[in-house]
Amino acid sequence: MNGDDVLSKLYIVPTPIGNLKDITLRSIEALKQADLVAAEDTRVTLKLLNHLNIKKSLTSYHQHNEKEKVNFIIDKLNEGQTVAVVSDAGTPGISDPGSVIIKKCIEEGIEFEVLPGATAFTTALVYSGLPTESFSFRGFIPRDNRGKKALVQEVKENRETLIFYESPHRLIGGLEFLKENLGNRRIAICRELTKLHEQILRMRIDEAIEYYSSERKPKGEYVLVVEGKTQEEIEEEKKQEWEELSIEEHIKVHMENGMRKKDAIKQVAKERNLPKSEVYKYSLEI
C-alpha cells in the first residue's frame, strides 16, 4: 500500500524452465490479474502468454535496464496498477532481474508477493544424487580472472555441494577451471532441464572434459552440480602437511595449536599410524 492508499501489488512470477506444463495455477492467476507484465524478453514472454491465452501489456525489464526501469514500474504501482515481473525461465531474482524492484518495493512500502515455482538449480540438485542437506548456489562462473580467484577462495574448502550455471560455449572452460581449482570431484551435468532433450550426466570432472572435448559439441543450457570437499580430501591434505615434518615437529605443531603434550602425542600416533610409545620417545626433548 502506498501513501495514497491506492491498491497495488507486485507479483514475482516464476515461469517454466522448459516444459510449459510446469507453470503453476497461482502464476497463471497472477498473470491474468496483472495490468502490466515486466518481462526479461518480451518476445519470450509473449509466446508464453499466447500459450496461456492471456493478453497483457508488456514492458521490457532486464539486467541492462533494470535500474532505470524500476522507477517506471514503481510509478505504475503507485497509480494502483498490478505488475507481474517474469524472467525468460525460472524465478526472477535468481540469476535473473528481480532483486532491484523487490528492494525498491520494500523501501517504498509497496506490497509484493513472491510465488513459488520452477527453478533450475533445485531440480538439478535433486537429480545429481549428491548431498542435498547443505549446498551453495553460485550462479554463473565468473568470466574474469579476479572473479574466478575470489570464487575459488570462497568455495574451495567448503564441504557443501556446489551449484553453477554455465552456457554451452563456456562449458569446457568452466569444467577445466573447476578441475584445476577444486580437484577431480564428482559432478552432475544437467542439460536442458524439463525439455525434450533433457540429459543428466554423472561422472568425474576429467571424464566430463573428455566427453565434451570429443565430437559432442555442448548445446543448450547447463547446470553443474559439484561435490563438496570430502573427508578423504581433508585427511589427505593433512597428511601431506605433516609428511614433510619430523615427528618432533609434528608434535610441536599440535601443541602450538593448543593441544596438551599428551594429546598431541596421541594425535600424531593416530595420524602417522605409529605406536604411541614410539611417538613418545620423540617428545622427551620438547
ROTIRO-578894 format. One record per atom (N, C-alpha, C, CB): x, y, z; residue in one letter. Coordinates in steps of 0.02 Angstrom, whole numbers, padded with zeros to 5 digits, always signed. Glycine has a CB too. Example, Ala and Ser with C-alpha at 12.3 -4.5 7.8 and 13.67 -1.06 7.14 Angstrom:
BEGIN
+00660-00284+00390A+00615-00225+00390A+00660-00165+00390A+00565-00224+00452A+00642-00112+00354S+00684-00053+00357S+00645+00002+00394S+00704-00030+00286S
END
This chain:
BEGIN
+00043-00060+00000M+00000+00000+00000M+00045+00062+00000M-00049+00000+00063M+00032+00109-00044N+00073+00169-00045N+00040+00224-00004N+00084+00193-00116N+00072+00281-00004G+00049+00335+00039G-00021+00360+00024G+00097+00392+00035G-00045+00351-00039D-00111+00375-00058D-00164+00321-00049D-00111+00399-00129D-00145+00266-00018D-00191+00210-00006D-00222+00184-00071D-00245+00232+00042D-00184+00186-00124V-00208+00158-00187V-00188+00085-00189V-00178+00197-00249V-00235+00040-00202L-00220-00031-00203L-00174-00047-00262L-00285-00072-00208L-00120-00080-00247S-00074-00101-00299S-00035-00160-00273S-00027-00043-00322S-00007-00199-00319K+00031-00257-00297K+00080-00277-00351K-00016-00315-00280K+00138-00298-00328L+00189-00326-00373L+00191-00401-00362L+00259-00293-00361L+00189-00439-00417Y+00196-00511-00414Y+00263-00531-00445Y+00137-00546-00450Y+00300-00572-00410I+00360-00603-00438I+00338-00672-00461I+00420-00607-00386I+00336-00682-00526V+00304-00741-00555V+00354-00788-00588V+00250-00720-00606V+00364-00847-00560P+00408-00897-00593P+00375-00923-00657P+00424-00956-00545P+00416-00936-00707T+00391-00965-00769T+00428-01030-00782T+00400-00916-00829T+00401-01074-00824P+00433-01139-00836P+00504-01132-00862P+00392-01179-00887P+00548-01178-00841I+00617-01177-00865I+00625-01216-00930I+00664-01206-00811I+00570-01244-00953G+00571-01281-01017G+00502-01306-01035G+00619-01340-01013G+00477-01350-00994N+00411-01380-01006N+00356-01332-00984N+00405-01448-00969N+00315-01310-01031L+00264-01259-01016L+00211-01285-00967L+00231-01237-01080L+00207-01350-00958K+00159-01378-00910K+00179-01364-00838K+00151-01453-00921K+00240-01342-00828D+00265-01331-00760D+00244-01265-00729D+00339-01336-00759D+00207-01224-00765I+00183-01162-00735I+00128-01178-00685I+00158-01112-00790I+00127-01142-00629T+00078-01156-00576T+00013-01119-00588T+00107-01138-00508T-00039-01143-00556L-00104-01110-00561L-00101-01040-00533L-00158-01151-00525L-00062-01030-00479R-00055-00964-00449R-00020-00916-00497R-00017-00969-00383R+00030-00941-00533S+00065-00898-00581S+00018-00877-00637S+00126-00935-00610S-00023-00923-00660I-00071-00906-00713I-00120-00854-00688I-00109-00969-00737I-00143-00863-00627E-00190-00816-00597E-00159-00746-00591E-00213-00840-00529E-00095-00743-00569A-00061-00679-00561A-00053-00644-00629A+00007-00688-00528A-00037-00682-00680L-00029-00653-00747L-00096-00626-00772L-00001-00705-00796L-00150-00661-00756K-00216-00637-00778K-00237-00574-00741K-00268-00692-00766K-00217-00568-00678Q-00236-00510-00638Q-00194-00448-00653Q-00230-00527-00564Q-00135-00459-00681A-00089-00403-00691A-00114-00354-00744A-00020-00429-00711A-00102-00290-00730D-00115-00238-00780D-00056-00233-00828D-00129-00170-00745D+00003-00251-00803L+00064-00245-00842L+00111-00302-00824L+00099-00176-00830L+00143-00331-00875V+00192-00384-00865V+00261-00358-00883V+00175-00448-00906V+00307-00357-00834A+00376-00335-00846A+00417-00397-00861A+00405-00296-00784A+00442-00401-00922A+00473-00463-00946A+00546-00453-00964A+00435-00489-01007A+00586-00504-00949E+00657-00503-00967E+00665-00497-01042E+00693-00566-00941E+00627-00537-01079D+00625-00532-01152D+00551-00536-01172D+00667-00591-01186D+00524-00481-01197T+00452-00478-01211T+00432-00530-01264T+00433-00408-01235T+00478-00548-01309R+00462-00597-01361R+00451-00666-01330R+00517-00600-01414R+00494-00684-01282V+00488-00748-01249V+00423-00751-01208V+00548-00762-01203V+00410-00697-01170T+00351-00695-01128T+00287-00694-01169T+00353-00634-01082T+00289-00661-01227L+00230-00659-01270L+00210-00729-01293L+00243-00614-01331L+00259-00771-01307K+00245-00840-01327K+00210-00877-01270K+00310-00877-01346K+00234-00866-01208L+00203-00899-01150L+00131-00874-01141L+00245-00886-01086L+00122-00808-01144L+00055-00780-01135L+00007-00804-01190L+00058-00704-01134L+00032-00810-01251N-00010-00835-01305N-00029-00908-01292N+00026-00829-01373N+00018-00947-01266H+00005-01017-01250H-00049-01022-01197H+00069-01052-01225H-00050-00974-01150L-00099-00974-01095L-00162-00936-01114L-00069-00943-01033L-00163-00908-01176N-00220-00869-01200N-00233-00808-01155N-00284-00913-01204N-00178-00775-01136I-00181-00715-01094I-00155-00656-01134I-00141-00725-01027I-00192-00602-01136K-00171-00542-01172K-00157-00487-01122K-00225-00519-01225K-00095-00463-01121K-00074-00411-01073K-00026-00362-01106K-00042-00443-01011K-00022-00303-01076S+00029-00255-01097S+00096-00278-01070S+00012-00182-01072S+00148-00272-01112L+00215-00295-01092L+00263-00236-01092L+00239-00349-01140L+00311-00240-01047T+00367-00192-01047T+00431-00230-01032T+00356-00134-00995T+00486-00209-01062S+00549-00245-01051S+00579-00228-00983S+00600-00228-01108S+00606-00279-00951Y+00638-00269-00885Y+00693-00321-00879Y+00585-00277-00825Y+00754-00301-00898H+00810-00348-00900H+00871-00318-00865H+00827-00367-00973H+00926-00356-00864Q+00984-00336-00825Q+01016-00271-00849Q+01036-00390-00827Q+01005-00254-00912H+01036-00193-00938H+00995-00130-00926H+01049-00201-01013H+00930-00138-00911N+00889-00078-00899N+00854-00080-00830N+00837-00070-00954N+00872-00130-00790E+00837-00142-00727E+00837-00081-00681E+00867-00201-00691E+00895-00050-00673K+00900+00007-00626K+00860+00067-00651K+00973+00027-00616K+00858+00076-00717E+00821+00132-00745E+00745+00117-00746E+00846+00149-00815E+00727+00055-00761K+00657+00037-00771K+00620+00030-00705K+00652-00028-00809K+00656+00023-00650V+00624+00012-00586V+00578+00070-00567V+00676+00001-00531V+00598+00131-00583N+00556+00189-00566N+00491+00190-00607N+00596+00254-00578N+00496+00167-00669F+00436+00163-00712F+00386+00114-00681F+00456+00140-00783F+00411+00057-00657I+00367+00007-00627I+00337+00033-00561I+00405-00059-00615I+00379+00066-00522I+00355+00094-00458I+00300+00145-00472I+00413+00128-00419I+00308+00186-00524D+00256+00235-00541D+00190+00199-00558D+00279+00278-00601D+00194+00145-00595K+00134+00107-00612K+00100+00079-00549K+00151+00050-00661K+00141+00054-00503L+00114+00027-00441L+00082+00083-00400L+00169-00007-00400L+00113+00140-00399N+00086+00197-00361N+00021+00224-00392N+00137+00253-00358N+00011+00209-00456E-00051+00228-00490E-00107+00178-00476E-00040+00234-00565E-00089+00124-00439G-00139+00074-00422G-00139+00014-00468G-00206+00105-00423G-00091+00010-00513Q-00088-00047-00559Q-00054-00107-00525Q-00052-00029-00623Q-00072-00166-00548T-00039-00228-00527T+00011-00248-00581T-00092-00285-00513T+00072-00263-00560V+00125-00279-00606V+00153-00349-00591V+00182-00227-00603V+00162-00389-00643A+00193-00454-00636A+00262-00452-00668A+00149-00510-00669A+00312-00471-00630V+00381-00474-00655V+00397-00547-00672V+00432-00445-00604V+00421-00559-00733V+00439-00626-00753V+00508-00625-00786V+00386-00656-00802V+00543-00681-00783S+00605-00690-00820S+00590-00736-00879S+00663-00719-00775S+00640-00748-00920D+00629-00792-00977D+00613-00863-00954D+00691-00793-01022D+00643-00884-00899A+00631-00951-00872A+00653-00952-00799A+00669-01005-00914A+00612-00983-00757G+00630-00989-00687G+00603-00932-00645G+00704-00993-00680G+00633-00923-00586T+00609-00874-00538T+00648-00808-00543T+00614-00902-00467T+00615-00752-00555P+00650-00687-00557P+00688-00675-00492P+00600-00630-00569P+00748-00647-00499G+00790-00634-00440G+00842-00687-00429G+00747-00629-00379G+00835-00745-00462I+00885-00798-00457I+00925-00798-00522I+00851-00869-00444I+00982-00765-00522S+01024-00756-00582S+00985-00723-00639S+01051-00824-00605S+00932-00687-00622D+00891-00651-00670D+00868-00586-00637D+00830-00694-00695D+00844-00537-00676P+00819-00475-00647P+00762-00488-00597P+00795-00427-00702P+00756-00445-00547G+00703-00452-00498G+00721-00423-00430G+00685-00523-00490G+00784-00431-00410S+00804-00409-00343S+00800-00333-00335S+00875-00433-00329S+00813-00296-00388V+00813-00223-00383V+00742-00196-00369V+00840-00192-00448V+00693-00223-00405I+00624-00199-00395I+00598-00221-00326I+00579-00225-00450I+00618-00279-00303I+00597-00302-00236I+00625-00256-00182I+00621-00375-00224I+00688-00239-00188K+00720-00193-00140K+00684-00126-00140K+00794-00184-00156K+00666-00101-00199K+00633-00037-00205K+00564-00039-00174K+00628-00015-00279K+00528-00094-00184C+00461-00101-00154C+00465-00101-00078C+00427-00166-00179C+00515-00134-00051I+00524-00134+00022I+00536-00063+00047I+00584-00181+00041I+00579-00026+00011E+00594+00043+00030E+00532+00087+00027E+00649+00071-00014E+00490+00075-00025E+00431+00118-00036E+00370+00094+00003E+00415+00120-00111E+00375+00036+00035G+00317+00009+00071G+00262-00016+00025G+00289+00061+00116G+00281-00039-00034I+00233-00065-00083I+00227-00141-00075I+00253-00045-00156I+00167-00165-00074E+00156-00237-00064E+00180-00277-00124E+00081-00251-00052E+00213-00333-00110F+00232-00378-00164F+00225-00450-00140F+00305-00363-00188F+00220-00495-00188E+00210-00566-00171E+00256-00607-00217E+00136-00587-00180E+00294-00652-00186V+00338-00696-00223V+00305-00765-00228V+00409-00701-00190V+00292-00787-00288L+00259-00851-00298L+00312-00907-00305L+00214-00849-00360L+00300-00965-00277P+00346-01021-00286P+00338-01051-00355P+00335-01075-00232P+00391-01081-00379G+00386-01111-00446G+00452-01139-00469G+00360-01061-00496G+00458-01147-00534A+00515-01180-00564A+00580-01142-00552A+00504-01189-00638A+00632-01179-00532T+00700-01153-00525T+00748-01208-00546T+00715-01129-00452T+00791-01194-00594A+00833-01246-00623A+00880-01277-00572A+00873-01217-00680A+00909-01237-00526F+00962-01266-00484F+00935-01316-00433F+00998-01210-00448F+00873-01307-00409T+00846-01357-00362T+00830-01422-00398T+00783-01329-00327T+00805-01417-00459T+00791-01477-00499T+00856-01515-00511T+00758-01458-00566T+00909-01479-00529A+00973-01511-00543A+01003-01542-00480A+01022-01460-00572A+00997-01508-00424L+01024-01533-00361L+00995-01601-00344L+01012-01484-00305L+00929-01607-00349V+00897-01671-00333V+00916-01724-00384V+00821-01662-00331V+00921-01705-00447Y+00942-01752-00500Y+01013-01778-00488Y+00938-01717-00568Y+01056-01738-00459S+01127-01754-00455S+01144-01816-00416S+01163-01696-00426S+01105-01829-00364G+01122-01885-00319G+01175-01867-00269G+01146-01944-00360G+01199-01804-00270L+01248-01780-00222L+01211-01755-00160L+01292-01724-00253L+01247-01745-00104P+01214-01724-00042P+01172-01661-00050P+01265-01713+00012P+01112-01662-00023T+01066-01605-00030T+01054-01568+00036T+01000-01628-00058T+01080-01595+00091E+01066-01564+00156E+01102-01497+00165E+01085-01611+00212E+01156-01487+00127S+01192-01424+00130S+01220-01410+00061S+01248-01426+00184S+01203-01352+00032F+01227-01336-00035F+01235-01261-00043F+01180-01364-00089F+01274-01241-00093S+01285-01171-00107S+01275-01158-00182S+01357-01149-00086S+01226-01115-00198F+01213-01097-00267F+01254-01035-00284F+01137-01084-00280F+01297-01040-00334R+01344-00986-00350R+01328-00951-00416R+01413-01014-00353R+01275-00969-00450G+01259-00936-00513G+01310-00954-00567G+01257-00861-00504G+01322-00908-00613F+01369-00920-00668F+01441-00912-00643F+01355-00872-00726F+01485-00955-00668I+01556-00950-00653I+01581-00883-00681I+01597-01010-00683I+01617-00843-00642P+01640-00777-00666P+01682-00783-00730P+01681-00742-00612P+01679-00733-00770R+01718-00732-00833R+01789-00707-00821R+01684-00689-00885R+01797-00657-00777D+01862-00626-00768D+01903-00663-00715D+01854-00553-00748D+01968-00658-00720N+02014-00693-00675N+02006-00672-00603N+02086-00682-00697N+01992-00608-00592R+01984-00583-00524R+01923-00616-00490R+01975-00506-00524R+01868-00621-00529G+01808-00652-00502G+01819-00726-00489G+01751-00642-00549G+01856-00758-00534K+01869-00830-00526K+01912-00843-00465K+01904-00858-00589K+01962-00800-00455K+02006-00808-00397K+01967-00800-00332K+02063-00756-00399K+01922-00751-00330A+01881-00740-00271A+01835-00800-00258A+01840-00676-00277A+01807-00827-00312L+01763-00885-00306L+01800-00944-00275L+01734-00903-00374L+01860-00958-00300V+01899-01014-00275V+01913-01006-00201V+01965-01020-00314V+01932-00946-00181Q+01947-00934-00110Q+01886-00945-00066Q+01972-00862-00101Q+01827-00931-00093E+01766-00938-00054E+01741-01010-00049E+01712-00895-00085E+01751-01050-00101V+01718-01116-00102V+01764-01176-00098V+01677-01122-00164V+01829-01166-00107K+01874-01223-00112K+01872-01269-00051K+01945-01199-00123K+01866-01240+00008E+01866-01280+00069E+01796-01302+00091E+01899-01241+00125E+01745-01280+00056N+01676-01296+00076N+01661-01370+00067N+01627-01255+00037N+01626-01399+00116R+01606-01469+00111R+01536-01476+00081R+01609-01502+00179R+01502-01420+00071E+01435-01423+00043E+01437-01430-00033E+01396-01360+00063E+01383-01458-00060T+01377-01466-00132T+01374-01397-00165T+01314-01508-00150T+01408-01390-00222L+01412-01325-00257L+01372-01329-00322L+01485-01306-00272L+01336-01275-00338I+01294-01274-00398I+01311-01212-00439I+01219-01275-00379I+01322-01224-00504F+01339-01169-00550F+01295-01174-00612F+01414-01171-00570F+01282-01116-00643Y+01253-01114-00710Y+01310-01105-00760Y+01199-01056-00716Y+01301-01131-00820E+01351-01119-00872E+01320-01123-00941E+01409-01170-00866E+01345-01082-00986S+01321-01081-01055S+01361-01131-01096S+01326-01009-01085S+01334-01153-01154P+01368-01206-01192P+01437-01186-01217P+01326-01224-01251P+01446-01124-01240H+01510-01105-01269H+01564-01096-01215H+01503-01042-01308H+01545-01095-01151R+01594-01087-01098R+01599-01150-01054R+01576-01027-01054R+01564-01203-01074L+01559-01263-01032L+01627-01296-01021L+01512-01313-01063L+01664-01309-01074I+01728-01344-01067I+01777-01303-01025I+01759-01359-01136I+01779-01238-01039G+01823-01194-00999G+01803-01194-00926G+01821-01123-01027G+01737-01194-00913G+01713-01196-00844G+01732-01261-00809G+01638-01188-00843G+01726-01316-00844L+01745-01381-00816L+01820-01384-00801L+01725-01438-00863L+01860-01357-00847E+01933-01357-00837E+01951-01313-00777E+01969-01331-00900E+01917-01257-00769F+01928-01213-00712F+01911-01250-00647F+01885-01150-00718F+01855-01285-00645L+01835-01322-00584L+01886-01376-00567L+01765-01352-00593L+01908-01413-00617K+01956-01467-00604K+02022-01440-00579K+01967-01509-00667K+02045-01386-00609E+02109-01357-00590E+02108-01330-00519E+02128-01301-00639E+02052-01303-00498N+02049-01269-00433N+02015-01308-00378N+02015-01205-00441N+01971-01355-00395L+01937-01394-00345L+01958-01467-00343L+01863-01390-00355L+01994-01488-00395G+02013-01558-00400G+01964-01598-00441G+02020-01589-00330G+01978-01661-00450N+01938-01704-00493N+01878-01733-00455N+01981-01761-00522N+01832-01690-00439R+01775-01709-00398R+01719-01741-00440R+01748-01648-00361R+01672-01771-00406R+01612-01796-00440R+01569-01736-00461R+01572-01844-00393R+01536-01744-00517I+01495-01689-00544I+01434-01718-00579I+01536-01645-00592I+01379-01682-00575A+01320-01698-00615A+01309-01640-00663A+01256-01709-00570A+01306-01655-00727I+01297-01604-00778I+01226-01611-00805I+01350-01610-00837I+01185-01561-00790C+01114-01564-00807C+01100-01516-00865C+01070-01546-00745C+01078-01544-00920R+01069-01504-00981R+00995-01502-01001R+01111-01533-01039R+00972-01442-01020E+00905-01434-01048E+00851-01464-01002E+00901-01466-01116E+00854-01446-00938L+00808-01474-00889L+00735-01462-00909L+00821-01444-00821L+00695-01515-00903T+00623-01519-00917T+00606-01515-00991T+00587-01463-00880T+00657-01506-01033K+00644-01500-01105K+00649-01569-01139K+00694-01451-01138K+00635-01570-01203L+00633-01633-01241L+00699-01671-01238L+00616-01618-01313L+00755-01634-01242H+00821-01665-01243H+00857-01661-01176H+00864-01634-01298H+00819-01663-01122E+00848-01662-01055E+00899-01719-01049E+00793-01669-01002E+00956-01702-01017Q+01009-01752-01008Q+01044-01740-00941Q+01060-01748-01066Q+01055-01794-00904I+01090-01791-00841I+01150-01837-00845I+01042-01810-00781I+01209-01809-00838L+01271-01849-00838L+01303-01846-00769L+01321-01825-00893L+01321-01904-00742R+01354-01906-00676R+01421-01940-00686R+01309-01945-00623R+01475-01904-00670M+01543-01930-00682M+01593-01887-00643M+01559-01930-00757M+01657-01900-00655R+01710-01857-00628R+01721-01800-00677R+01776-01898-00617R+01749-01745-00652I+01758-01686-00694I+01803-01701-00754I+01787-01628-00653I+01856-01740-00744D+01900-01755-00801D+01864-01796-00854D+01962-01793-00776D+01818-01839-00834E+01779-01878-00882E+01732-01832-00921E+01739-01933-00847E+01705-01781-00886A+01661-01734-00919A+01699-01692-00971A+01628-01688-00868A+01760-01672-00954I+01801-01633-01001I+01815-01675-01063I+01868-01611-00968I+01832-01738-01053E+01846-01783-01109E+01783-01793-01152E+01872-01851-01085E+01727-01801-01118Y+01663-01812-01153Y+01646-01754-01199Y+01606-01823-01102Y+01652-01693-01173Y+01633-01635-01213Y+01689-01610-01259Y+01612-01579-01167Y+01749-01634-01249S+01804-01615-01293S+01807-01660-01355S+01871-01619-01256S+01766-01712-01357S+01761-01755-01415S+01714-01722-01465S+01737-01827-01396S+01679-01761-01503E+01635-01734-01554E+01568-01710-01526E+01623-01786-01608E+01558-01719-01461R+01495-01699-01430R+01496-01625-01413R+01482-01741-01366R+01479-01584-01460K+01480-01511-01450K+01426-01491-01400K+01470-01475-01518K+01445-01453-01348P+01395-01433-01299P+01338-01392-01330P+01428-01391-01244P+01277-01410-01312K+01218-01375-01337K+01169-01365-01280K+01185-01413-01396K+01134-01309-01279G+01084-01297-01228G+01113-01264-01166G+01051-01362-01209G+01071-01258-01115E+01092-01226-01052E+01109-01280-01001E+01036-01180-01025E+01159-01266-00960Y+01185-01316-00914Y+01182-01293-00841Y+01257-01333-00932Y+01169-01342-00797V+01177-01332-00726V+01229-01383-00703V+01108-01340-00686V+01281-01359-00669L+01335-01403-00645L+01328-01411-00570L+01406-01374-00665L+01322-01473-00548V+01316-01487-00476V+01379-01524-00456V+01251-01529-00460V+01419-01493-00413V+01487-01518-00398V+01491-01540-00325V+01539-01463-00412V+01522-01597-00316E+01533-01624-00249E+01574-01576-00206E+01567-01692-00252E+01555-01569-00143G+01594-01528-00098G+01658-01564-00078G+01554-01510-00035G+01699-01531-00039K+01762-01560-00017K+01748-01620+00029K+01806-01508+00019K+01777-01676+00013T+01763-01737+00051T+01809-01744+00111T+01768-01798+00006T+01789-01788+00158Q+01831-01802+00216Q+01897-01833+00194Q+01794-01848+00264Q+01895-01873+00142E+01956-01904+00116E+02005-01851+00092E+01940-01954+00059E+01979-01800+00057E+02022-01745+00033E+02054-01708+00092E+01981-01696-00009E+02014-01695+00143I+02038-01659+00201I+02093-01698+00236I+01981-01646+00250I+02083-01764+00245E+02133-01806+00277E+02196-01811+00236E+02104-01875+00290E+02188-01815+00169E+02247-01820+00126E+02288-01755+00128E+02225-01835+00053E+02254-01698+00131E+02290-01634+00135E+02328-01629+00201E+02242-01575+00128E+02296-01651+00255K+02329-01651+00320K+02390-01696+00319K+02281-01674+00376K+02383-01753+00286K+02439-01800+00282K+02498-01768+00244K+02417-01865+00247K+02483-01734+00190Q+02535-01702+00151Q+02570-01648+00191Q+02506-01672+00087Q+02532-01614+00235E+02561-01562+00277E+02613-01589+00325E+02506-01525+00315E+02596-01646+00358W+02643-01671+00409W+02695-01719+00381W+02605-01706+00462W+02687-01742+00319E+02737-01787+00291E+02805-01754+00284E+02714-01814+00223E+02805-01687+00277E+02867-01650+00271E+02897-01633+00339E+02856-01587+00230E+02861-01648+00392L+02884-01633+00460L+02916-01694+00492L+02827-01607+00503L+02963-01682+00537S+02987-01736+00579S+02933-01751+00631S+03056-01718+00613S+02939-01808+00665I+02890-01825+00716I+02890-01772+00771I+02904-01895+00746I+02949-01748+00790E+02954-01697+00842E+02919-01633+00820E+03028-01683+00859E+02930-01612+00758E+02898-01552+00732E+02822-01561+00728E+02926-01535+00662E+02803-01621+00712H+02731-01636+00707H+02697-01628+00775H+02721-01709+00680H+02730-01652+00827I+02704-01645+00896I+02699-01571+00914I+02749-01683+00947I+02750-01533+00897K+02752-01462+00913K+02695-01423+00880K+02820-01431+00893K+02680-01442+00817V+02626-01408+00781V+02560-01414+00819V+02618-01437+00710V+02545-01475+00843H+02482-01485+00880H+02483-01448+00947H+02470-01560+00891H+02541-01446+00978M+02546-01411+01042M+02538-01336+01033M+02613-01426+01077M+02566-01310+00979E+02559-01239+00963E+02487-01221+00948E+02604-01220+00905E+02448-01271+00925N+02377-01259+00910N+02332-01271+00971N+02355-01304+00854N+02364-01279+01030G+02326-01282+01092G+02318-01350+01124G+02260-01256+01079G+02347-01402+01095M+02341-01469+01124M+02390-01478+01182M+02353-01522+01071M+02369-01515+01231R+02416-01536+01283R+02465-01585+01252R+02379-01568+01345R+02523-01590+01282K+02576-01632+01255K+02552-01705+01248K+02638-01629+01298K+02516-01728+01299K+02491-01797+01299K+02444-01808+01240K+02456-01812+01366K+02399-01760+01229D+02351-01767+01174D+02385-01760+01106D+02295-01714+01181D+02437-01718+01103A+02473-01709+01041A+02508-01774+01021A+02525-01652+01047A+02537-01808+01070I+02570-01872+01057I+02519-01922+01030I+02603-01900+01121I+02461-01925+01061K+02408-01971+01040K+02385-01956+00969K+02348-01967+01088K+02378-01891+00953Q+02355-01871+00887Q+02406-01887+00833Q+02338-01796+00886Q+02470-01874+00847V+02523-01889+00799V+02526-01964+00786V+02591-01862+00824V+02520-02003+00839A+02521-02076+00831A+02464-02099+00785A+02516-02111+00900A+02406-02068+00794K+02348-02086+00753K+02359-02066+00680K+02285-02052+00780K+02384-02005+00669E+02392-01980+00601E+02447-02016+00564E+02407-01905+00603E+02499-02038+00600R+02555-02072+00566R+02550-02149+00571R+02621-02050+00597R+02496-02171+00603N+02486-02243+00611N+02546-02276+00645N+02471-02276+00544N+02568-02244+00700L+02625-02269+00738L+02604-02283+00810L+02683-02216+00738L+02640-02327+00845P+02626-02339+00916P+02639-02275+00956P+02668-02399+00944P+02598-02262+01007K+02608-02203+01049K+02676-02205+01083K+02552-02196+01100K+02698-02264+01100S+02763-02270+01134S+02820-02244+01091S+02776-02342+01154S+02815-02256+01026E+02868-02233+00981E+02866-02158+00974E+02860-02267+00911E+02806-02128+00968V+02800-02056+00962V+02822-02023+01027V+02727-02037+00946V+02808-02055+01083Y+02827-02028+01148Y+02902-02015+01153Y+02805-02075+01204Y+02943-02059+01124K+03015-02051+01126K+03037-01985+01096K+03049-02109+01090K+03002-01964+01043Y+03021-01902+01009Y+02997-01840+01048Y+02993-01901+00937Y+02955-01850+01097S+02927-01794+01135S+02969-01777+01197S+02857-01810+01157S+03017-01818+01213L+03054-01809+01276L+03094-01746+01277L+03100-01867+01288L+03115-01722+01219E+03157-01660+01216E+03115-01598+01208E+03208-01664+01159E+03049-01605+01206I+03005-01547+01195I+02983-01518+01263I+02941-01566+01153I
END
